Amino acid sequence: MKLLAFDTSSQALSVALCEDDCLLGKIDLNIKKNHSLTLMPAIDFLMKNAGVKPQELDRIAVAMGPGSYTGLRIAVTTAKTLASTLNIDLVGVSSLAAIAANATVTGKIVPIIDARRQNVYAGVYQDKCLIGEEGHMSLVQLLHTLTEEDDLYFTGEIAQFRDSIRQALPNASFIDNPERRLPNAYEIACLGINSVPVNVDFFAPEYLKKVEAEEKWLETHAHDEATDANYIKKI
């Protein structure tokens, strides 16, 4: 199986081309660039240099969130367009799962994506398997839920949270290797090999929280189920 995988859910961009679990090539960028301008050129460069034509691809794997709203939309839209045009499988992989899978430690891994205002997207993984559920929460809430856990390793966008984590969980460890804390499209490819393909037409990012415009609209409207379900029709 030839598989193209990519992630633009954060500042970093990662693209990988694989044949089964064999990595044919990978591009990583960790600079402030507009992913809408860099993703397709990166894909084109990688495939041409690997000697793989688009028609030879069997599957697209994409980081489906959580993460940057704009970044997720860029990646998911690109993935859906490629999968639909080439008539091939599309699979979505959690951005947090991809970060956790990139860690090479034994223990419970806590991947974090900064959700701003001292909020985070986070989950707890062990042996590349999710324990519990991923979610959007305050950092304080996350740390409180982990007070009884041991062998914790924090990774991902942790720089601005290190002091708070150390204070709340003095026995926790950090994955300091920058390469191991960044999204890795190769891990997305590996996770996507055995994933069940999705319906391309209905596939959407997993934001794990409402977008800001939706939150503001709901602040001024009744919070009953019917209203929340149909709010778009009423704008």
Rosetta blueprint (number, residue, H / E / L):
1 M L
2 K E
3 L E
4 L E
5 A E
6 F E
7 D E
8 T L
9 S L
10 S L
11 Q L
12 A L
13 L E
14 S E
15 V E
16 A E
17 L E
18 C E
19 E E
20 D L
21 D L
22 C E
23 L E
24 L E
25 G E
26 K E
27 I E
28 D E
29 L E
30 N L
31 I L
32 K L
33 K L
34 N L
35 H H
36 S H
37 L H
38 T H
39 L H
40 M H
41 P H
42 A H
43 I H
44 D H
45 F H
46 L H
47 M H
48 K H
49 N H
50 A H
51 G L
52 V L
53 K L
54 P H
55 Q H
56 E H
57 L L
58 D L
59 R E
60 I E
61 A E
62 V E
63 A E
64 M L
65 G L
66 P L
67 G L
68 S L
69 Y H
70 T H
71 G H
72 L H
73 R H
74 I H
75 A H
76 V H
77 T H
78 T H
79 A H
80 K H
81 T H
82 L H
83 A H
84 S H
85 T H
86 L H
87 N L
88 I L
89 D E
90 L E
91 V E
92 G E
93 V E
94 S L
95 S H
96 L H
97 A H
98 A H
99 I H
100 A H
101 A H
102 N L
103 A L
104 T L
105 V L
106 T L
107 G L
108 K E
109 I E
110 V E
111 P E
112 I E
113 I E
114 D E
115 A E
116 R E
117 R L
118 Q L
119 N E
120 V E
121 Y E
122 A E
123 G E
124 V E
125 Y E
126 Q E
127 D L
128 K L
129 C E
130 L E
131 I E
132 G E
133 E E
134 E E
135 G E
136 H E
137 M E
138 S E
139 L H
140 V H
141 Q H
142 L H
143 L H
144 H H
145 T H
146 L L
147 T L
148 E L
149 E L
150 D L
151 D L
152 L E
153 Y E
154 F E
155 T E
156 G E
157 E L
158 I L
159 A H
160 Q H
161 F H
162 R H
163 D H
164 S H
165 I H
166 R H
167 Q H
168 A H
169 L L
170 P L
171 N L
172 A L
173 S E
174 F E
175 I L
176 D L
177 N L
178 P H
179 E H
180 R H
181 R H
182 L L
183 P L
184 N L
185 A H
186 Y H
187 E H
188 I H
189 A H
190 C H
191 L H
192 G H
193 I H
194 N L
195 S L
196 V L
197 P L
198 V L
199 N L
200 V H
201 D H
202 F H
203 F L
204 A L
205 P L
206 E L
207 Y L
208 L L
209 K L
210 K L
211 V L
212 E H
213 A H
214 E H
215 E H
216 K H
217 W H
218 L H
219 E H
220 T L
221 H L
222 A L
223 H L
224 D L
225 E H
226 A H
227 T H
228 D H
229 A H
230 N L
231 Y H
232 I H
233 K H
234 K H
235 I L
